[in-house]
Amino acid sequence: MDFRAAERDFFRALNAFVEPAVRAGLGGPCLIPCGLIVLETTGRRSGLPRRTPLLASLIDRCLVVATVRPHSHWVRNARANPSVRYWLNGREHRGRAHVITADARPALPETLPQLVRVLAENLLARYAALGWSFAVIEPGPPEPA
């Protein structure tokens, strides 16, 4: 088995174990602004929902998630369809992902808080040049009751 296949199998097994607990609220950002979320993207080829537990930082209502794995499917899926769902502290939310990679730096909307824009346009863009990938998730409007 090659390294990429072993890595893929490892993360699939880990995610299957962790994802239900994180969706229920375990490990989410609470007292400190970093913690686990579950990000749901739409598969760019299959059109099916794909859920991935990720470490996130909560900054001024927005989430910042990152990966050092250049082949992460959640990054490709979020770039292809930026409308996402995520679970934060056991609650479901909807949002829009702004993906930042070495080869794609989107124009960030004015609706993002200033601190998040400065962070994304300066610090995150520099790390993206080193091969990291990021998504700034802007929360969407609240779901109707």
N, C-alpha and C positions, 0 to 999 in steps of 0.2 A: 504494500500500500504506500502511495506517495505521501509526502508531508501535507500537501493541501487537502487531500482526502481525509487524512487522519485529523487534521485541524477542524475540518468541517464536521466530521462525525463527533468530535469532542464537544464542540460548541452546540450542536443540535441536542446532544444528551444533556448537557448542562442547562441549556435554555428550557428544555422540557421539564426539568426538575424545579428550576427557579421561577419560571414565568407565573404559575398559579399563585405562588406565595406573594410575589411582588404585586400582582393585580389585586390581591386581597389587602394590600397596604403595608406589607412587611418591608422595612428598609428604605422607605421613601424619605425624601428631603423633608425634615420637620424642624427640629431645633437648630440644625446646621443646614446650610443651603445646598448640600450635596447628598445624593442618595440614589436609590434604584427606582427606575420607572419601567414600564413596558410600553414600547413604541409599536404601533400597528401601522404598517405601510400596505400599499396594494402592490402585489407582484407585478412587475413591469411586463412580463410575458404571460403569466397565468391569469392575472386579474383577480387572484384570490388574496384574502387578507393574510398578512405575514406578521407575526408578533415576535418581538425581540426584547429581552430584558437588557437595559443599558444603565450605566452610571450617568447621572445627569446633575448639572448645577442649575439651581433656580436663581435667576438674576432678574429682578424687577419684572416679575410676572412671566418672563420667558424662560424656556429651558435651553440649555446648551448641552449637547451630547457629542461625543467624539469617539473615534476609533483609530488605532494605529494599523489595523488590518486593511490593506488596500483593496481587498476583494469582498468587503462586507456588502451583502445584498441589500441591507436596509438603506445604505447610502445610495446605491443605484436606484432602488425603488422610490425613495423619497425625491430623488432628482427627477425621475420620470413622472411622478405624481405627487406633488407636494402636500396634498390634503391628507392629513394623518389623524389618527386617534392615539391617545396615550392615557395610561393609568398612572395617577400620581396620588400617593397616600390612600390607595383603595378607591379612588373616584375616577370615573371616565371623563375625559375631556377631548375636545377636537381642536385642531390647530393647523397651521401651515408651516412646513419645513423649508428653511432657506439653507441649502446645502453649499458648503464651502470646501472645495478640494483644490489640489495643485493645479488642475486644468479648468476649474470653474469657480469663479467668484461672482455671484449674482449681485446686481444692484439691490441693496437692501431698502425696503420700503421706509418711508418717513414715519409710519405707524409704530415702528420699533422704538422702545425707549432709548434715549441718547446714550446711556451707559452701555447698553447691549450693542448698539451700532458701533461705538468707538472700539469696544472689545473685538467685535467681529472684523471690522475693517483693518485693524492694526495687529493685535496679538494673534488672533486665530488665522489670519491670512498668512502670517509668517510661519506658523507651524504647518499649515497646509502645504507650503512650499517644500517642507521636509517629508511630505508623504502622509501626514495625518489627514483625516477627513472629519468635518464637523457639520452639525446641523443646528441652526438656531430655530427653535420652535416657538412661533408666535401663537399665543392662545387665540382661539376663535371665539365667536359669540357664545354665550351660555345656551345650553340646550333648553327648548321650551319645556315648561313643567307639565 
